[in-house]
Amino acid sequence: MNKEDQINQLLSEAAETRWEIGQEFHDKLSESIYTNAAEIAEKTVLKDHEKENFNLDRAIDRVVTSPIWGFPIMFLVLAIVLWLTIVGSNVPSEFLASILLDNVYVFLRAQAEAVMPWWLSGFLIDGVFLCLAWVISVMLPPMAIFFPMFTILEDLGYLPRIAFNLDKLFRKSGAHGKQALTMSMGFGCNAAGVVATRIIDSPRERLIAIITNNFSLCNGRWPTQILLSSIFIGAIVPDEYKTLVATGAVIGVALLGIGLTFLVSLFLSKTFLKGEVSSFTLELPPYRKPRILQTIYTSLIDRTLIVLWRACVFAAPAGAVIWLVSNITIGDQSIALWMIQGMDQFGWIVGLNGVILLAYILAIPANEIVMPTILMLTVMTTNIVGYGEGNGVMFEIESMSNTHDVLVAGGWTFLTAINVMLFSLIHNPCSTTIYTIYKETGSTKWTTIASILPVIMGFLVCFVITQIAHLL
């Protein structure tokens, strides 16, 4: 079809459409515009000597976006979401762990030992499968709870109010106000938080949001914080205050992460990522009833399962590496022991130790396996009897007192626990997040900066805390 025929066809379709919509279309359109304008004016314009019309959305916004109540309500909502995530995930996590670790793992191990050499069954079952089982049982339930609740808040219309409240703070930090939303998403999963930065149009400010999202305490790091605060920090007060003090310590670490987000955003905006803060128009949508079924489907399929799949892809080789370094020997000891001895001196300088450093290296694919790896390596280096099922076999201890005894036998002190909590907050992103950063930025340079900068900061913070403690 030539150009003239295309023009004639278009004119013909336009003429047909004109007759279909009728002669009064323009009048009806103009009338609807003026009607809508009159309705908006009736709701929003306040005339002299007339009482203001009640508007529910406006009344709610006067509270949730006020300078006095806005921030307390925001922190309360976030605390409730996190509390429901942590408490609500306990039962399904234990259920999955009982299936995957107590039943499937035991069955596979028995079958593998009957038909395979010990090294192959250990590599596949104790290494690859066990790591996958840990990641799925610990990571899936919190994400399946957090993401739907986060999406419900988004659908309800409250998340734009959070961005409104935090916009001024982020602008002073040289960042974008929408970073408040990506930071909040990071409390569920940093990889999901990095993907959420797509809502920021400015490439400079999007990079700042990507790099600093690591300081949002993701669900993989909450178990470490809760365990250590309960064992070490709660132990320094009377029994009736243990839970309160331990909870306060974990909340304090999370708030410290938010503070670091502002500080690092300011640092980046003044150094590597200089530039003017872009302005944006934030439209506060009306409050509406959440679409529960659509929310559950979207959050589970588009967020939970995709992020979990990526984590499993990286966790499988991590489990293999953990088993290999624990069982392959050079000379008279395993590779893991050589690495622990090599890093031990530096570890003690920064208030950690070689076991902790190696555990964090091996657990780069998934933060969920940090504590099981630390316990396994501690038992291996101290030769404690009665814990674990062999080198390279990760485990957790249900009794907190027994966990405390194992860690103390490994040289842990109150200061060590504080440093591990801080390092857990600040250290490098997990491999799933690192991969997501590379996919989103397409830059090896910025992926490297986003991975290395937190590690350097973590070591500096732990070193300063340790030296101050020694001086005191």
Disulfide bonds with the S-S distance in Angstrom:
none
